[in-house]
Structure formats: structure tokens, C-alpha cells
Amino acid sequence: MSNWYAIIGEDVENSLPLRQTARPAHLARLQALQDQGRLLIAGPFPAIDSMDPGPAGFTGSLVVAEFASLADAQAWADADPYVSAGVYHQTTVKPYKKVLPT
């Protein structure tokens, strides 16, 4: 049985150049989750109130996806290219209970 998990990555200051370098590999992993039907939602947090923050960049990201366990979700998060590229200074993984929409 699988459950949903929220993965919240928090960016280092001025992460935009690091994000741009690691983004293709980061998106490929998310696409694989989507192809497997395990991705509920994913996206970044703009640093300003704009869907296209330009040079202001982003402050982090949210991924909600299905994994067999918290340990599996944490292992997936730890292997994210944004982690190895130094984009995230912190990653939090929590169980997530989807209520709506049904």
C-alpha cells in the first residue's frame, strides 16, 4: 500500500543559477513519477508574487507524490538533483493526507 508524502525543499539564497543548471535532471525525475501515476502536484515557490519571478527566482519547491513509505519518500528526496547541486539548504518530508478534491 502506498501513501502520499509532501516534500518541501527550501532554497539557498540566490539559487536561480543553480536551479537552472540542475532543472532538466530534476524535471526528469518528476516526469518519471508522473508517468507512473504517482505525482499529485509539483512546483516551485516564486520569491515574489508573480508566476514568472524573473531574476528574483524561487524560495523552494513542493512535491506531493506517492511512495511505499516515509523512508522511501525521504530517499527519493535526498537523491534529488537540486540537493546535489546545492539548490536546497533543507528538505522536509512529511506524510500527506489528500482530502479534496475527491
Contacts in CASP RR format, 6 or more apart in sequence:
PFRMAT RR
TARGET T0000
AUTHOR 0000-0000-0000
METHOD contacts of the structure
MODEL  1
MSNWYAIIGEDVENSLPLRQTARPAHLARLQALQDQGRLLIAGPFPAIDS
MDPGPAGFTGSLVVAEFASLADAQAWADADPYVSAGVYHQTTVKPYKKVL
PT
1 68 0 8 1.000
2 38 0 8 1.000
2 66 0 8 1.000
2 67 0 8 1.000
2 68 0 8 1.000
3 66 0 8 1.000
3 67 0 8 1.000
3 68 0 8 1.000
3 69 0 8 1.000
3 95 0 8 1.000
3 96 0 8 1.000
4 40 0 8 1.000
4 64 0 8 1.000
4 65 0 8 1.000
4 66 0 8 1.000
4 95 0 8 1.000
4 96 0 8 1.000
4 97 0 8 1.000
4 98 0 8 1.000
5 64 0 8 1.000
5 65 0 8 1.000
5 66 0 8 1.000
5 67 0 8 1.000
5 70 0 8 1.000
5 73 0 8 1.000
5 93 0 8 1.000
5 94 0 8 1.000
5 95 0 8 1.000
5 96 0 8 1.000
6 62 0 8 1.000
6 63 0 8 1.000
6 64 0 8 1.000
6 92 0 8 1.000
6 93 0 8 1.000
6 94 0 8 1.000
6 95 0 8 1.000
6 96 0 8 1.000
7 61 0 8 1.000
7 62 0 8 1.000
7 63 0 8 1.000
7 64 0 8 1.000
7 65 0 8 1.000
7 73 0 8 1.000
7 76 0 8 1.000
7 77 0 8 1.000
7 91 0 8 1.000
7 92 0 8 1.000
7 93 0 8 1.000
8 60 0 8 1.000
8 61 0 8 1.000
8 62 0 8 1.000
8 91 0 8 1.000
8 92 0 8 1.000
8 93 0 8 1.000
8 94 0 8 1.000
9 60 0 8 1.000
9 61 0 8 1.000
9 62 0 8 1.000
9 77 0 8 1.000
9 82 0 8 1.000
9 88 0 8 1.000
9 90 0 8 1.000
9 91 0 8 1.000
9 92 0 8 1.000
10 59 0 8 1.000
10 60 0 8 1.000
10 88 0 8 1.000
10 89 0 8 1.000
10 90 0 8 1.000
10 91 0 8 1.000
10 92 0 8 1.000
11 19 0 8 1.000
11 58 0 8 1.000
11 59 0 8 1.000
11 60 0 8 1.000
11 61 0 8 1.000
11 87 0 8 1.000
11 88 0 8 1.000
11 89 0 8 1.000
12 18 0 8 1.000
12 86 0 8 1.000
12 87 0 8 1.000
12 88 0 8 1.000
12 89 0 8 1.000
15 57 0 8 1.000
15 58 0 8 1.000
15 60 0 8 1.000
15 86 0 8 1.000
15 87 0 8 1.000
16 54 0 8 1.000
16 55 0 8 1.000
16 57 0 8 1.000
16 58 0 8 1.000
18 82 0 8 1.000
18 85 0 8 1.000
18 86 0 8 1.000
18 87 0 8 1.000
19 44 0 8 1.000
19 57 0 8 1.000
19 58 0 8 1.000
19 82 0 8 1.000
19 85 0 8 1.000
19 87 0 8 1.000
21 85 0 8 1.000
22 81 0 8 1.000
22 82 0 8 1.000
22 84 0 8 1.000
22 85 0 8 1.000
22 86 0 8 1.000
22 87 0 8 1.000
25 81 0 8 1.000
26 80 0 8 1.000
26 81 0 8 1.000
26 82 0 8 1.000
29 76 0 8 1.000
29 79 0 8 1.000
29 80 0 8 1.000
29 81 0 8 1.000
30 39 0 8 1.000
30 42 0 8 1.000
30 63 0 8 1.000
33 39 0 8 1.000
33 42 0 8 1.000
33 63 0 8 1.000
33 65 0 8 1.000
33 66 0 8 1.000
37 66 0 8 1.000
38 65 0 8 1.000
38 66 0 8 1.000
38 67 0 8 1.000
39 63 0 8 1.000
39 64 0 8 1.000
39 65 0 8 1.000
39 66 0 8 1.000
40 64 0 8 1.000
40 65 0 8 1.000
40 66 0 8 1.000
40 98 0 8 1.000
41 62 0 8 1.000
41 63 0 8 1.000
41 64 0 8 1.000
42 61 0 8 1.000
42 62 0 8 1.000
42 63 0 8 1.000
42 64 0 8 1.000
42 65 0 8 1.000
43 61 0 8 1.000
43 62 0 8 1.000
43 63 0 8 1.000
44 58 0 8 1.000
44 60 0 8 1.000
44 61 0 8 1.000
44 62 0 8 1.000
45 58 0 8 1.000
45 59 0 8 1.000
45 60 0 8 1.000
45 61 0 8 1.000
45 62 0 8 1.000
46 52 0 8 1.000
46 53 0 8 1.000
46 56 0 8 1.000
46 57 0 8 1.000
46 58 0 8 1.000
46 59 0 8 1.000
47 53 0 8 1.000
47 56 0 8 1.000
47 57 0 8 1.000
47 58 0 8 1.000
47 59 0 8 1.000
48 56 0 8 1.000
48 57 0 8 1.000
50 56 0 8 1.000
60 88 0 8 1.000
61 82 0 8 1.000
61 88 0 8 1.000
63 77 0 8 1.000
64 96 0 8 1.000
64 98 0 8 1.000
65 73 0 8 1.000
65 76 0 8 1.000
67 73 0 8 1.000
67 76 0 8 1.000
70 93 0 8 1.000
70 95 0 8 1.000
73 93 0 8 1.000
74 93 0 8 1.000
77 83 0 8 1.000
77 91 0 8 1.000
77 93 0 8 1.000
78 91 0 8 1.000
80 88 0 8 1.000
80 91 0 8 1.000
82 88 0 8 1.000
83 91 0 8 1.000
END
